[in-house]
Amino acid sequence: MSVTSKCFAGGIGCGIAGFLTNPADVIKVRNQQFTDAKYHSFRTTSTTIFKEEGIRGFYKGAAASVLRECTYSSLRMGLYEPIKSQYAIFFHDDGNSPIVKWFSAFTSGAIGSAIFNPIDVVKVRFQSQLPNAPPPYSSLFNAFHTIYKEKGLQGLYIGTSATVTRAAFLTSAQLGSYDVIKNNIFVQMFGFDKEANTTHFSASIIASVITTTAANPADVVKTRVMNDPHATIGGPSKHLMHILKMNGVSGFMKGWTASYLRIGPHTVLISRSKFSTVNVRGQSVLVPVASFCTLFLQPFDIVGARIEYLWCSRLPKCKLSKAGSWKGIEGTGIGLGWDGMGQWDGSQG
């Protein structure tokens, strides 16, 4: 499979996973950013968001989250195998060494996050918006324009070192550990069926625990830095020392539960975002597995959209079209809606 195909497959799978797990991402960011009792734990944070902001509070920054996954994650997923091949040549290895796998994932994650850091900045700021505060930006693209106008490229790439560190550890733990656990341990050592769903699922769940733990410290620092546009505290190293001083070592594990509830399903889905071969008129055609997942879930989308329509019609800030279509919620960046005929219209809010 070509690098482009791998990037495309990874981007689709990660984009879907990013949207579905956005609520956990919002909870995680609030846990990491705020220290008051309302956002102290996963339970109190989720309860507070639901009471004060409703369902829409869990989908703040959803557009930025999906865009980030379709770009950054497509690159880190797509580059993993090519980089592993190059490392295998360099280290005179057959590609099965755990060290080669971890180094390959570490490198692909660092490259992807470094390039697409601006999207991460916007996502974090949308997700950090409290219910009584005005939206940080009017739209996703207004956010990029405003940050660039006020701070230039430096503003868009704030916290890059923390982002790269997090992504490198996350990707090496997610892809590298999954590969090692599944192939080196389950298949080679215990003789598990490589293609069995139980093998894939078990490897994903275990890899998710490793991933969350390895990436969480850098994730906390990254969230704090990106929400400090005027460098009130300073750069990543200053924030790291501030967290250590104020919260101790446990401060670096803030948001762990929410992060795991996001990374767990995310890992399960993206590691299955391969291309399946389908025979069409005698020709083998590559189709992303994630697309089949989307089609399979379409009936649930329709039911969910109708419930959202009834809920949204009672809120003053919702924008409804003349046909009764949910066009989005102001300030959230959510723009997928029901067009009155049981279809998602894909409009921008």
C-alpha positions in Angstrom: 0.0 0.0 0.0 1.4 3.5 -0.9 2.2 6.1 1.7 -0.7 8.2 0.4 -3.1 5.4 0.9 -1.9 4.8 4.5 -2.2 8.5 5.3 -5.7 8.5 3.8 -6.8 5.5 5.8 -5.3 6.8 9.0 -6.9 10.2 8.5 -10.4 8.8 8.0 -10.2 6.5 11.0 -8.7 9.1 13.2 -11.2 11.8 12.1 -14.1 9.6 13.0 -12.5 8.6 16.3 -11.7 12.3 17.1 -15.4 13.3 16.7 -16.8 10.4 18.6 -14.3 10.9 21.5 -14.5 14.7 21.6 -16.5 14.7 24.9 -13.7 12.9 26.7 -11.2 15.3 25.2 -13.2 18.3 26.5 -13.3 16.8 30.0 -9.6 16.1 29.8 -8.7 19.7 28.9 -10.9 21.1 31.6 -9.3 18.7 34.2 -5.9 19.8 33.1 -6.5 23.5 32.8 -8.6 24.4 35.9 -7.9 23.6 39.5 -11.2 24.5 41.2 -13.5 21.8 42.7 -15.9 21.8 39.7 -13.2 20.4 37.4 -11.3 18.3 40.0 -12.2 14.8 38.7 -13.7 13.1 35.7 -17.1 12.8 37.4 -17.3 16.3 38.7 -16.1 17.8 35.4 -18.5 15.8 33.3 -21.4 16.7 35.6 -20.5 20.4 35.7 -20.3 20.6 31.9 -23.6 18.8 31.4 -25.4 21.0 34.0 -24.0 24.3 32.9 -23.6 23.8 29.1 -25.7 20.8 28.1 -24.7 18.3 25.5 -23.2 21.0 23.3 -20.6 21.7 25.9 -19.0 18.3 25.2 -18.6 19.2 21.5 -16.7 22.4 21.9 -13.8 22.4 19.5 -15.2 19.4 17.6 -14.5 20.9 14.2 -10.9 21.6 15.2 -10.6 18.2 16.7 -11.7 16.4 13.5 -9.5 18.7 11.4 -6.5 17.9 13.6 -7.0 14.2 13.5 -7.5 14.2 9.7 -4.2 16.0 9.2 -1.8 15.3 12.1 -2.9 11.8 12.7 -3.0 10.9 9.0 0.6 11.9 8.8 1.8 10.0 11.9 -0.2 6.9 11.0 0.8 7.0 7.3 4.5 7.6 8.0 4.9 4.9 10.6 5.6 2.0 8.3 7.9 3.9 5.8 9.9 5.2 8.7 10.1 1.8 10.3 11.4 0.4 7.0 14.2 3.0 7.0 15.1 2.4 10.6 15.2 -1.3 9.9 17.7 -0.7 7.2 19.8 1.6 9.3 19.8 -0.7 12.3 20.2 -3.9 10.1 17.0 -5.2 11.6 14.1 -7.1 10.0 11.6 -4.6 11.4 10.4 -6.8 14.2 12.5 -5.3 16.9 10.5 -3.4 19.6 13.2 -0.7 19.7 12.7 -0.1 15.9 8.9 0.0 16.3 9.0 2.5 19.2 11.6 4.7 17.5 9.5 4.7 14.3 6.3 5.7 16.1 8.2 8.3 18.1 9.5 9.9 15.0 6.2 9.9 13.0 4.3 11.4 15.9 6.9 14.2 16.4 6.8 15.1 12.7 3.0 15.2 12.4 2.5 17.2 15.6 5.2 19.7 14.7 3.6 20.5 11.4 0.0 20.8 12.6 0.6 22.4 16.0 -1.7 25.5 15.0 -4.8 23.2 14.8 -4.0 21.9 18.3 -3.7 25.4 19.7 -7.2 26.3 18.3 -8.7 23.0 19.5 -7.5 23.5 23.1 -8.7 27.1 23.3 -12.2 26.2 22.1 -12.4 23.3 24.5 -11.3 25.4 27.4 -14.1 28.0 27.0 -16.2 28.2 30.2 -20.0 28.6 29.9 -20.1 32.3 31.0 -17.1 33.3 28.9 -17.5 34.6 25.3 -16.3 32.2 22.5 -12.6 32.8 22.0 -13.1 33.0 18.2 -16.2 33.3 15.9 -15.2 30.2 13.8 -12.4 27.8 13.2 -10.8 29.8 10.4 -11.3 33.1 12.3 -9.2 31.5 15.0 -6.3 30.9 12.7 -6.6 34.4 11.2 -6.8 36.1 14.6 -3.9 34.3 16.2 -1.7 35.0 13.1 -2.7 38.7 13.1 -2.0 39.2 16.8 1.1 36.9 17.3 2.2 35.8 13.9 3.6 32.3 13.3 4.9 32.3 16.8 1.4 32.5 18.1 0.3 29.5 16.0 3.3 27.4 17.1 3.1 28.2 20.8 3.8 25.1 22.9 5.3 23.2 20.0 8.0 21.6 22.1 5.3 20.3 24.6 3.1 19.2 21.7 5.9 17.3 19.9 7.0 15.7 23.2 3.4 14.5 23.9 2.8 13.3 20.3 6.1 11.5 20.2 5.5 9.6 23.4 1.8 9.0 22.5 2.5 7.7 19.1 5.4 5.5 20.2 3.3 4.1 23.0 0.1 3.8 20.9 1.5 2.4 17.6 4.7 0.9 18.9 3.2 -0.7 21.9 0.2 -2.0 20.0 2.6 -3.5 17.4 4.8 -5.1 20.1 2.0 -6.4 22.3 0.0 -7.8 19.4 2.8 -9.3 17.2 5.8 -9.8 19.4 3.9 -11.0 22.5 0.4 -12.3 21.6 1.2 -13.8 18.2 4.9 -14.9 18.5 5.0 -15.8 22.2 1.5 -17.1 22.9 0.4 -18.2 19.4 -2.7 -16.0 19.2 -4.5 -15.6 15.9 -3.1 -12.4 14.4 -6.3 -11.4 12.7 -8.7 -12.3 15.5 -10.8 -9.5 16.9 -10.0 -10.5 20.4 -6.3 -10.2 19.7 -6.7 -6.8 18.2 -9.0 -5.6 21.0 -6.8 -6.9 23.8 -3.7 -5.4 22.4 -5.5 -2.0 21.8 -6.8 -1.8 25.4 -3.4 -2.7 27.0 -1.6 -0.3 24.6 -4.1 2.5 25.6 -3.1 2.2 29.3 0.6 2.6 28.4 -0.2 5.4 25.9 -2.3 7.4 28.4 0.3 7.2 31.1 3.2 8.0 28.9 1.6 11.0 27.2 -0.3 12.6 30.1 2.5 14.6 31.7 3.4 16.4 28.4 -0.4 16.7 27.7 -1.0 18.7 30.9 2.0 21.0 30.1 0.8 21.4 26.6 -2.8 22.4 27.7 -1.5 25.0 30.1 1.0 26.5 27.6 -1.6 26.8 24.8 -4.0 28.5 27.2 -1.4 31.1 28.2 -1.1 33.1 24.9 0.6 36.0 26.7 3.2 33.8 28.4 2.1 35.0 31.8 3.9 32.0 33.4 6.3 31.4 30.6 7.2 28.5 28.3 6.9 24.7 28.7 9.7 24.4 31.3 8.2 27.2 33.4 4.8 25.6 33.3 6.3 22.3 34.2 7.9 23.7 37.3 4.8 25.6 38.2 2.7 22.4 38.0 5.2 20.5 40.1 5.3 23.3 42.7 1.5 23.7 42.9 0.3 20.2 42.5 3.2 17.9 42.9 3.9 14.9 40.7 0.2 13.9 40.7 -0.5 17.2 38.9 0.9 15.6 35.7 -1.7 12.9 35.8 -4.7 15.3 35.8 -7.3 14.2 33.3 -5.9 10.7 33.1 -9.3 9.0 33.2 -10.8 11.3 30.5 -7.7 10.9 28.4 -7.9 7.1 28.7 -11.6 7.1 27.8 -10.6 9.0 24.6 -7.4 7.1 23.8 -8.9 3.7 24.4 -11.7 3.8 21.8 -9.5 5.9 19.6 -6.8 3.2 19.6 -9.3 0.4 18.9 -10.7 2.2 15.9 -7.6 3.6 14.3 -5.7 0.3 14.5 -8.5 -1.2 12.5 -8.4 1.7 9.9 -6.8 -0.5 7.3 -7.8 -0.9 3.7 -9.9 -3.9 2.8 -9.7 -5.4 -0.7 -13.1 -5.6 -2.4 -13.6 -7.3 -5.7 -15.5 -5.1 -8.2 -16.0 -6.4 -11.7 -12.9 -8.5 -11.4 -10.8 -5.7 -10.1 -9.4 -5.4 -6.6 -10.4 -2.1 -5.1 -9.1 -0.7 -1.8 -11.8 0.6 0.5 -11.2 2.0 4.0 -12.7 0.0 6.8 -13.7 3.2 8.6 -16.1 4.0 5.7 -17.9 0.8 6.4 -18.2 1.7 10.0 -19.7 5.0 9.1 -22.3 3.4 6.8 -23.1 0.8 9.5 -23.7 3.6 12.1 -25.8 5.7 9.8 -29.2 4.6 11.3 -27.9 5.5 14.8 -26.8 8.9 13.4 -30.4 9.5 12.0 -32.0 8.7 15.3 -29.4 10.8 17.2 -29.9 13.7 14.8 -33.7 13.8 15.4 -33.2 13.8 19.1 -30.7 16.6 18.8 -33.1 18.5 16.6 -35.9 18.4 19.2 -33.4 19.4 21.9 -31.8 22.2 19.8 -35.1 23.7 18.8 -35.7 24.7 22.4 -32.4 26.6 22.8 -32.2 30.3 21.8 -28.6 30.0 20.5 -29.3 27.3 18.0 -29.6 28.2 14.3 -32.3 26.4 12.5 -33.0 26.7 8.8 -36.4 27.2 7.3 -36.6 23.5 6.5 -36.0 22.6 10.2 -32.4 21.8 9.7 -29.9 22.1 12.6 -27.3 24.4 11.2 -25.1 24.4 14.3 -24.7 26.0 17.7 -23.1 29.4 17.9 -19.6 29.5 19.3 -19.1 25.8 19.3 -17.9 25.1 15.7 -20.4 22.2 15.5 -22.0 22.2 12.1 -23.3 18.7 11.3 -27.1 18.6 11.4 -30.3 16.9 10.3 -31.9 18.2 7.1 -35.4 17.2 8.0 -35.3 14.1 5.9 -33.1 11.9 8.1 -29.8 12.9 6.5 -26.8 14.7 7.8 -26.5 17.9 5.8 -22.8 18.6 6.7 -23.4 22.4 6.9 -21.1 24.7 8.8 -22.4 26.3 12.0 
